[in-house]
Amino acid sequence: MAEHKHGTMDITVQEQAYAGFITAIVRCSIASIAALIFLAVFAI
């Protein structure tokens, strides 16, 4: 089995995926809060 050296793996793809996930969560949260405020203001 090959020797593993800590910190040598290329994780740029994982970092990009994580950043995309966080961006999507933030945008969905903002959209949900905006929808709740809209419903509260106009009492639909």
Sequence and secondary structure as in RCSB ss.txt:
>XXXX:A:sequence
MAEHKHGTMDITVQEQAYAGFITAIVRCSIASIAALIFLAVFAI
>XXXX:A:secstr
     TT S  HHHHHHHHHHHHHHHHHHHHHHHHHHHHHHHT 
